[in-house]
Amino acid sequence: MAFYNDRVKLADIDGREIYLIRKIKNKLKLNYYSYDGNNFEGDVADDALGEFDITINNGHVYLIYQDINRDIKLVILKGREREVHSLTRGSFPRVYELNIINHKDRINLLFLYPIDDSHMTFRIEHNLLLGNKWKNFFVDEIKIEKLLNPIKLVPYENKLYLGYYYKNQICIKSFNLEEDLWSESIVLTDNRDKLYLDLIYDEGLFHLAYSEYKEGNYVIKYKRFNGQNFIKEDEVEMSRKSNASTPTFIRKADKLWLCWNESFIIYSRYSKDFGRTWSHLQTWEEGRRQSIVRYKYATNNLKDMVLDHAFGTIYPDIKFIGFY
């Protein structure tokens, strides 16, 4: 079957409303499911250029995307109602790694855009919604080695942490929401050939995962850092030496899961002691029978979970896989 990465966003509001949003060509298509049975389908936009992202604010879904004229648009959804706001106008560059996140009731928008014709140097920009105005921040300037790798936002207390690549090094910075100030960058890895990125904060620790090139293939690497000073505590190879990609953290109750994709099959391991020891390898065979997606998941309804992305199926039903 097939694997699709980050083409589907899923918003769960109060456990009573589900917004499933998919990008098909230039359209953003919505499937809405309500606890009261008021379900419907429709198009959110028909002029989407590339990536899009969602967050939840005051019971509304905030959706951000760049249109075919390269304007960045914010769509606010509540059931069948919607508001559309243009955040930029004119000759704005094409943006990549478009991320929107609500933390401490403040809407943050981050993205990258190229600043040279070769697309080897990018700028990371941060926009913070204050009242009804956006405040702009320069975050960093990065260079890429071969491919543009993802960024990852991690909210915790009064800070918003950003994991990102500079060439093949993974770095981290934090934004102080009280002072509206970005910190200096801290380098977390060496410069060996690597791809992908996921990052999670849990119980005073930062957990990092990525795919590293080794002996002609890619292996999922896990690293754990002290949350105060980012001193590395441990490093483990989690997968076989294969085409392992898209590592994804999920914390559910007393388990920290690390899931990934290998040739349409989802694999995972879990830890019950904050990443110090890990379970045996588990295989999830659904990918052999039906297409798998990597959902972006936004909710205001989680109690004992930290879930930002997850692997799952769309048809015949919406279902997460890779953890329990």
C-alpha positions as CSV (number, residue, x, y, z in Angstrom):
1,M,0.0,0.0,0.0
2,A,1.1,3.6,0.4
3,F,2.4,6.0,3.1
4,Y,1.6,9.7,3.2
5,N,3.5,12.1,5.4
6,D,1.8,15.2,6.9
7,R,-1.0,15.5,4.3
8,V,-3.8,15.0,6.9
9,K,-4.6,17.1,9.9
10,L,-7.0,16.0,12.6
11,A,-8.5,18.4,15.2
12,D,-10.5,17.1,18.2
13,I,-12.4,19.7,20.2
14,D,-13.8,18.7,23.6
15,G,-14.2,15.1,22.4
16,R,-17.4,16.3,20.6
17,E,-16.2,17.7,17.2
18,I,-13.7,16.2,14.8
19,Y,-12.2,18.1,11.9
20,L,-10.4,16.0,9.3
21,I,-8.6,18.1,6.8
22,R,-6.7,16.7,3.7
23,K,-4.8,18.4,1.0
24,I,-5.7,17.2,-2.5
25,K,-3.9,19.1,-5.3
26,N,-4.8,22.8,-4.5
27,K,-7.8,22.0,-2.3
28,L,-8.0,21.7,1.4
29,K,-11.0,19.3,2.0
30,L,-12.8,19.1,5.3
31,N,-14.7,16.2,6.8
32,Y,-16.6,17.4,9.9
33,Y,-18.0,15.0,12.5
34,S,-20.1,16.1,15.4
35,Y,-21.3,14.3,18.5
36,D,-24.9,15.5,17.7
37,G,-24.7,13.9,14.2
38,N,-24.4,17.2,12.3
39,N,-21.8,15.9,9.9
40,F,-20.8,17.4,6.6
41,E,-18.1,17.6,3.9
42,G,-16.7,20.7,2.1
43,D,-13.7,22.6,0.9
44,V,-11.9,24.9,3.2
45,A,-9.8,26.4,0.4
46,D,-9.3,25.8,-3.3
47,D,-6.1,27.9,-3.7
48,A,-3.6,26.1,-1.4
49,L,0.0,26.2,-2.7
50,G,1.9,23.8,-0.4
51,E,1.8,23.0,3.3
52,F,-0.8,23.8,5.9
53,D,-1.2,23.4,9.6
54,I,-3.8,23.6,12.4
55,T,-4.1,24.5,16.1
56,I,-7.1,25.0,18.4
57,N,-8.0,28.3,20.2
58,N,-11.1,28.9,22.2
59,G,-13.0,26.0,20.6
60,H,-12.1,27.1,17.1
61,V,-9.7,25.5,14.6
62,Y,-7.1,27.9,13.3
63,L,-5.8,26.8,10.0
64,I,-2.8,28.4,8.2
65,Y,-1.7,28.0,4.6
66,Q,-0.1,29.8,1.7
67,D,-2.2,30.4,-1.4
68,I,-1.2,30.2,-5.0
69,N,-0.5,33.9,-5.0
70,R,1.9,33.3,-2.1
71,D,-0.2,35.1,0.4
72,I,-0.3,33.5,3.9
73,K,-3.9,33.0,5.0
74,L,-5.5,32.2,8.4
75,V,-8.8,30.4,8.3
76,I,-10.8,30.2,11.6
77,L,-13.3,27.3,11.6
78,K,-16.2,26.6,13.9
79,G,-18.6,24.0,12.4
80,R,-19.9,25.4,9.1
81,E,-18.8,28.9,10.0
82,R,-15.4,30.3,8.8
83,E,-13.4,33.5,8.8
84,V,-10.5,34.1,6.3
85,H,-7.7,36.6,7.0
86,S,-4.8,37.4,4.7
87,L,-1.6,37.9,6.8
88,T,0.7,38.9,3.9
89,R,0.1,40.6,0.6
90,G,2.3,40.9,-2.5
91,S,5.5,39.1,-3.5
92,F,6.1,37.0,-0.4
93,P,8.5,34.0,-1.0
94,R,7.2,30.4,-0.9
95,V,7.3,29.2,2.7
96,Y,8.2,25.7,4.0
97,E,7.7,23.9,7.3
98,L,4.6,26.0,8.0
99,N,3.7,25.5,11.7
100,I,1.0,27.1,13.9
101,I,0.7,26.4,17.6
102,N,-1.4,27.8,20.5
103,H,0.6,28.0,23.8
104,K,-0.6,29.9,26.8
105,D,-3.5,31.3,24.7
106,R,-0.9,32.9,22.3
107,I,-0.9,32.0,18.6
108,N,2.5,31.4,17.2
109,L,3.3,30.9,13.5
110,L,6.7,29.7,12.3
111,F,8.0,28.9,8.9
112,L,11.1,28.9,6.7
113,Y,11.8,30.6,3.4
114,P,14.9,30.6,1.1
115,I,17.1,33.6,1.0
116,D,19.3,32.6,-1.9
117,D,18.6,31.3,-5.4
118,S,20.1,27.9,-4.8
119,H,17.7,27.2,-1.9
120,M,20.6,26.2,0.3
121,T,20.2,29.0,2.9
122,F,16.9,29.6,4.7
123,R,15.6,32.0,7.3
124,I,13.4,30.9,10.1
125,E,10.7,33.5,10.9
126,H,8.3,33.6,13.9
127,N,5.1,35.6,14.0
128,L,3.2,36.0,17.3
129,L,-0.4,37.2,17.5
130,L,-0.8,39.9,20.1
131,G,-4.4,41.1,20.2
132,N,-5.3,41.5,16.5
133,K,-1.8,42.3,15.4
134,W,1.1,40.1,14.4
135,K,4.6,40.7,15.8
136,N,7.5,39.4,13.8
137,F,10.7,37.8,15.1
138,F,13.9,36.6,13.3
139,V,14.8,33.2,14.8
140,D,17.8,32.0,12.9
141,E,19.4,31.5,9.5
142,I,20.2,28.0,8.5
143,K,22.1,26.2,5.7
144,I,21.0,22.8,4.4
145,E,23.3,19.9,3.4
146,K,21.1,18.1,0.8
147,L,17.4,18.3,1.8
148,L,15.4,20.7,3.9
149,N,14.6,18.9,7.1
150,P,11.6,19.5,9.4
151,I,11.3,21.7,12.4
152,K,9.6,20.8,15.7
153,L,7.9,23.0,18.2
154,V,7.6,21.9,21.8
155,P,5.6,24.0,24.3
156,Y,6.4,23.9,28.0
157,E,5.5,26.3,30.8
158,N,6.4,29.8,29.7
159,K,8.6,28.8,26.8
160,L,8.3,27.5,23.3
161,Y,11.2,25.3,22.2
162,L,12.2,24.9,18.6
163,G,14.2,21.9,17.3
164,Y,15.7,22.4,13.8
165,Y,18.7,21.5,11.5
166,Y,21.7,23.5,10.6
167,K,23.3,21.4,7.9
168,N,23.3,17.9,9.5
169,Q,23.4,19.2,13.1
170,I,20.2,19.3,15.1
171,C,19.9,22.4,17.3
172,I,17.5,23.8,19.8
173,K,16.4,27.3,20.8
174,S,13.7,28.6,23.1
175,F,11.3,31.5,23.0
176,N,10.4,33.1,26.3
177,L,6.7,34.1,26.2
178,E,7.1,36.5,29.1
179,E,10.0,38.4,27.6
180,D,9.2,37.8,23.9
181,L,12.8,36.8,23.3
182,W,14.6,34.0,21.5
183,S,17.6,32.3,23.3
184,E,20.9,31.4,21.8
185,S,21.1,28.1,19.8
186,I,22.4,24.9,21.4
187,V,23.8,22.1,19.2
188,L,22.5,18.6,20.2
189,T,24.1,16.3,17.6
190,D,27.2,15.8,15.5
191,N,27.2,16.6,11.7
192,R,26.8,13.0,10.4
193,D,24.3,12.5,7.6
194,K,20.8,12.4,9.1
195,L,17.1,13.1,8.2
196,Y,13.8,13.8,10.0
197,L,13.3,15.0,13.5
198,D,11.0,14.6,16.5
199,L,11.3,16.1,19.9
200,I,9.3,15.8,23.1
201,Y,9.6,17.2,26.7
202,D,8.5,14.9,29.5
203,E,9.3,14.9,33.2
204,G,12.3,17.2,33.1
205,L,13.8,15.5,30.0
206,F,14.0,16.2,26.3
207,H,13.8,13.2,24.1
208,L,15.1,13.5,20.5
209,A,14.8,11.0,17.6
210,Y,16.0,11.1,14.0
211,S,17.2,8.9,11.1
212,E,20.9,8.5,10.8
213,Y,22.7,7.2,7.7
214,K,24.8,4.1,8.6
215,E,26.4,1.4,6.5
216,G,24.3,2.2,3.4
217,N,21.0,2.6,5.2
218,Y,19.1,4.6,7.8
219,V,18.6,3.7,11.4
220,I,16.4,5.5,14.0
221,K,18.6,7.1,16.7
222,Y,17.3,8.1,20.1
223,K,18.9,10.6,22.5
224,R,17.9,11.9,25.9
225,F,18.9,15.2,27.4
226,N,18.6,16.8,30.8
227,G,16.0,19.5,30.4
228,Q,17.9,22.1,32.4
229,N,21.2,22.2,30.7
230,F,20.8,19.9,27.6
231,I,23.5,17.5,28.8
232,K,23.2,14.2,26.9
233,E,22.3,11.3,29.2
234,D,21.9,8.5,26.7
235,E,22.0,7.4,23.1
236,V,20.4,4.3,21.6
237,E,19.8,2.8,18.1
238,M,16.1,1.9,18.1
239,S,15.5,0.3,14.7
240,R,17.1,-2.2,12.4
241,K,19.5,-0.9,9.7
242,S,16.8,-0.3,7.0
243,N,15.0,2.5,5.3
244,A,13.7,3.8,8.7
245,S,12.0,7.2,8.6
246,T,9.7,9.7,10.3
247,P,10.3,8.9,14.0
248,T,7.4,9.9,16.1
249,F,7.1,10.3,19.9
250,I,3.8,9.7,21.8
251,R,3.4,9.6,25.6
252,K,0.4,7.7,26.8
253,A,-0.1,7.2,30.6
254,D,3.1,5.6,31.9
255,K,4.6,4.8,28.4
256,L,6.8,6.9,26.2
257,W,6.4,5.5,22.6
258,L,8.7,5.9,19.7
259,C,7.1,4.9,16.4
260,W,8.6,5.0,12.8
261,N,7.9,3.8,9.3
262,E,9.9,1.1,7.4
263,S,8.6,0.4,3.9
264,F,4.9,1.0,4.7
265,I,5.1,-1.0,8.0
266,I,5.0,0.9,11.3
267,Y,7.3,-0.2,14.1
268,S,7.5,1.0,17.7
269,R,9.1,0.5,21.1
270,Y,8.1,2.0,24.4
271,S,9.8,2.9,27.7
272,K,8.2,3.0,31.1
273,D,11.2,4.7,32.8
274,F,11.6,7.9,30.8
275,G,13.8,6.4,28.0
276,R,16.3,4.6,30.2
277,T,15.2,1.1,29.0
278,W,13.0,0.2,26.0
279,S,10.7,-2.7,25.1
280,H,11.3,-5.2,22.3
281,L,10.4,-4.2,18.8
282,Q,6.7,-4.2,17.9
283,T,5.3,-4.5,14.4
284,W,2.0,-3.0,13.2
285,E,0.9,-4.8,10.0
286,E,-1.9,-2.5,8.9
287,G,0.4,-0.9,6.2
288,R,0.4,-4.1,4.2
289,R,-3.4,-4.0,3.8
290,Q,-4.3,-0.3,3.6
291,S,-2.6,3.1,3.2
292,I,-1.0,4.7,6.2
293,V,-0.8,8.5,7.0
294,R,1.1,10.4,9.5
295,Y,-1.5,12.7,11.2
296,K,-0.9,16.1,12.7
297,Y,-3.2,15.9,15.7
298,A,-4.5,18.9,17.6
299,T,-6.8,18.7,20.6
300,N,-7.9,20.4,23.8
301,N,-9.1,17.1,25.1
302,L,-6.0,15.1,26.1
303,K,-5.6,14.2,29.8
304,D,-2.9,11.6,30.1
305,M,-1.2,11.9,26.7
306,V,1.2,14.0,24.7
307,L,0.3,13.4,21.1
308,D,1.3,15.8,18.4
309,H,1.7,13.4,15.4
310,A,0.7,9.8,15.0
311,F,0.5,7.1,12.3
312,G,-2.9,5.9,11.4
313,T,-5.5,4.9,8.8
314,I,-8.2,7.0,7.2
315,Y,-10.3,4.4,5.4
316,P,-12.4,2.5,6.2
317,D,-12.1,4.2,9.6
318,I,-10.0,6.8,11.3
319,K,-7.6,4.9,13.6
320,F,-4.2,5.5,15.2
321,I,-1.7,2.7,15.1
322,G,1.8,2.2,16.6
323,F,0.8,2.4,20.3
324,Y,-1.8,1.4,22.8
